[in-house]
Amino acid sequence: MKKSSSRGFGTALLLFILGLIAGTVVAVLLHTLTTGKFENGYLLDLPSWLLGALVAVVAFLYALIGYYGVVKGLLWQVAGTLLGALFVTALRAALGMPYSDMNTFWFTESAWVTGVMVGTLFFLAGVGAITDWYKMALGQTVSEHHTDVPGFRKYFGVSLDHKVIGIQYTFTSLLLLSVGGLFALVFRTELAQAGMQFLSIELYNTLMSLHGMVMIVSILLGIAGVMNYLVPMMIGAQDMAFPRLNAFSFWIAIPAAVILLSSLALGGFDTGWTGYPPLSVRAPLGMSMFFVGVWVAGWSSILGALNLIVSVLRLRAKGMIAFRMPIFVWAATATSIISLTATQMIGLAFQLVLFQRLLGMPFFDSTKGGNPILFQHLFWFYSHPVVYVFVLPGLGVISELLPVFVRKPLFGYKWVAMSSLGIALVGFLVWAHHMFASGMNEYLRVPFMFSTLLVAVPTGVKFFSWVATLWQGKLVRDLPTPMLFVLGGIVVFLLGGLTGPPNATVSTDLHLTDTYYIVGHFHDTMFGGYIFPFFASIYYWFPKATGKRLNEKLGKWHFWLMTPSFLILTLFMMRVGLLGMRRRIGDYDPAMGFGLWQMAMTIAAFLIAAAILIFFYNIYLTVKSGENATGNVWKSRSPEWQVPSPMPVYNYEHEFEVVGEPYDYGLPGSVYVKINSEEV
Amino acid sequence: MQKNVHHYVIMSVLVIVVTILTYWGLNVLGLMPVQASSQAVQIDWLFDIEVKLIAFFFALIMVPLCYSLVVFRQKEGDETDAEHIEGNTPLELTWTAIPLVIVIALGIIGADNLRQIKTVDPQAIEIKVIAQQWKWLFQYPEGFSSTKLYLPVNQQVDLKMQSQDVIHSFWVPEFRISQDVVPGSIEDYRITPNLLGNYKVRCNEMCGKNHAYMESDVLVVSQADYKTWVGTQALSAKATEMASAGKPDAGRGQTLYQESGCPACHSLDGSKGIGPTWKGLFQSQVKLTTGSSVLADDAYLTESIKLPQAKTVAGFSVNAMPNFSYLTDGQVADLVEFIKTIK
């Protein structure tokens, strides 16, 4: 078994390299055939490379798992995209409309958009995410049981087990995190010196714009992964309320990510992740791929959130009243309420620009009665609350892990729980603070300043409660890696939070808006609120998922390399931002004297990348030959740690009952959950 | 509680020390560029209050966090849990109420600060600012335009800003204020420069390919120098107009070609840009997206400048060209005259 799988991996690597070459050659041939001349530059052309990479990934996966699951899905997606595009092309030809455009890679833009939409449906059909519903519609019986293929292959195909889906989400998230991080590394290197060194300004703009959205999708999948994995276990449920919908929510994110990344090959775009019209109306074809990709990914968020809310409302174990839920469940619920109700807005905003691009509907064209500012309102109505979607689960992880490691109850549990809902609520009322300099109605700026400042209150409650939890707590001596990441998360998020109020008061924001100060500020909130807690939760729950514990020494290297580098990166960002460095620029005036700061930031970025590589190496090493850890590794009171790891399918073999408070550390004789194993 | 009093005393002292050190350190570092407008003085005053708050709250969280890490850390061989403290409602109420008061106060101060920087001087000089990919143009009330913004010191100016294509943003870091320029509306930007010097306006809203390079000089000069400069510019503008006696002039056209940002899209050497090259354009047959061809004569060139969407050249995007409605008929004729000379 072991032998054959290692041979499989070798074949897979070989196929990856062959695929990369083959894909590139095919792309160069296509180029040459359609333009009638061969140019050396095609070999280094992005479309060629990306087609090569796609072929390589499919070939790699094929060698690993055969014609199954995601391989089938991706091949079907390619076929569906071509079919959809050809259909529109034929239709346009029949109607006497222009049906081919060399500026948009052979097909017209409408053909491409229809193509990738059809491709998404084909992916879902190919991977098998809608098979059960199809069978139900035909009146056939479908299995209610989780029948997974054995071994690691189950992670590459449709599974209904929330734990498998959680790991699929997390893995995909880490993959996109690497891709988005790589983009950042590339353009960060370009920024090390003034002048353009190795990127064209167009490619810089595309990479910078994609970095934002790829990271956002990565974070959305990451929180979905952690919530999917943990919430059913924490509330004592066998699974999520709608397992098929759960699988669908995950699998629709894969074609979404493929479409989003395809924008790099299909002409790129230059708007930043915000896609403001009228610029986004004029941008190349890549813009439409970006819009469709985000639109499709939005479904994943909305449906996943719906599933989670229903699960928390309906599937809690006996005795688990609201104020006895693990605090992470509160955070997950608050997050899901935002995802469920706000995501539609960004989908709508992007859809309207698509309609303007494809059908000439002038929603944002001021010469025809449209209004560019309207887009910004729609866009930020989602895109501000979504930052709380990103950070609330992370803050929940911090609140969840602190009591375990300081052996003391979470200070003010109810206040912490309510502060999550408070942040979610206030988060809906602050969107226009992104638009203080936008030219929207001036009188709107003052109420939005007040509502924005108000966010500090529930956030402050969290910080004070964490500090009070730590105060007099017996922090475990050897500071295990998850706890390091929790503490790092608190410090980094504190910096992100404290640098917020100057953006909230209108007059100071007029200087800070759209500068590197903002870039530093939100990277602090994203890392403190998401990245650090995300790593904390991977180190913390890895034994639960695999029965093995990640290497502590490598974990500490990861932490101590990443944290100082990251602090340097963002503090320097804020520094140059205050002095006049604008965001989203590929080149800057050397006379401003930012050279050394920029170089330091680039070095810091590479150190962060090195730390992440250590993390991946740690996962590889642990899966291969890690130390077994099947018990209650962290001496937690949480229900999932009361049974041996890894967790069985359907979680608890016996029902449990909640009989006490979740965080009564230090209270002799107290019990949180009673697992009814002895009684029948 | 009693037995812990010394912890609270040490912590409070440390919070004060760290607050002062943080604030002092940030001040020594110097956070902002020079103040070159009276609005900047007011904005920096508010920013300073916020830096003080940041220093205090940074200390308030970091000190007890680090203190707990060191002092309360599990002792060697101690396997017991910590003291069972579930919470403290009066304390939670306190740290909800006090920040609430602080943010409301900050909001009131912030609103008042906004009112101050928006103060209108009825004597303000109005200058028209035209933003387009990737160029700034400044039109002075005396009837001339300039690619550099000259401003008199200690005199409020009201920039009436408009965009010809996409959203741009006017930002001079030394003035502290940025303002987006949205196509379809005119934005006011009031500023009172108070320090002589050379600064740069840089576009602060992603506006496409060459956004990074969309910058112009801003020169704050003495009121006397300003008067002299305006006088000279107005005179020379008049002189060129007189010289050609109302006839189109290729020389003026060439200046307009540079000033209006045409080189961003239209080359003079035959190389392909975002728009067609002007080399050999006059009297050539132009292939359109509709499949038909048209002769590039005076009428076609004039129409293409005034109504860019009317006819689109094959291989180019219909929406690429901004609206140049601010050009007068005479200026359009100058440009056409210039195109005729590019062979």
Interface residues (C-beta under 8 A of the other chain):
Chain A: P98 M102 N103 I201 E202 N205 D270 T271 G272 T274 Y276 P278 L279 V281 R282 A283 S366 T367 N371 P372 I373 V406 R407 K408 P409 F411 G412 Y413 K414 W415 A437 S438 G439 R445 V446 M449 F450 L453 L454 A456 V457 G460 V461 F463 F464 S465 V467 A468 L470 W471 Q472 G473 K474 L475 V476 R477 L487 I490 V491 L494 L495 L498 T499 P501 P502 A504 T505 V506 S507 T508 L510 H511 T513 D514 T515 R575 L578 L579 G580 R582 R584 I585 G586 D587 Y588 D589 E661 D664 Y665 G666 L667
Chain B: N4 L31 M32 P33 Q42 I43 L46 F47 E50 L53 I54 F57 F58 I61 M62 P64 L65 S68 L69 F72 R73 Q74 K75 E76 D78 T80 D81 A82 E83 H84 I85 E86 G87 N88 T89 L91 E92 W95 T96 P99 L100 V103 I104 L106 G107 I109 G110 A111 N113 L114 I117 D165 V166 I167 S169 W171 P173 R176 I177 S178 Q179 D180 V181 V182 P183 G184 S185 E187 K200 R202 C203 N204 E205 M206 C207 G208 K209 N210 H211 A212 Y213 E215 T289 G315 S317 N319 A320 N323
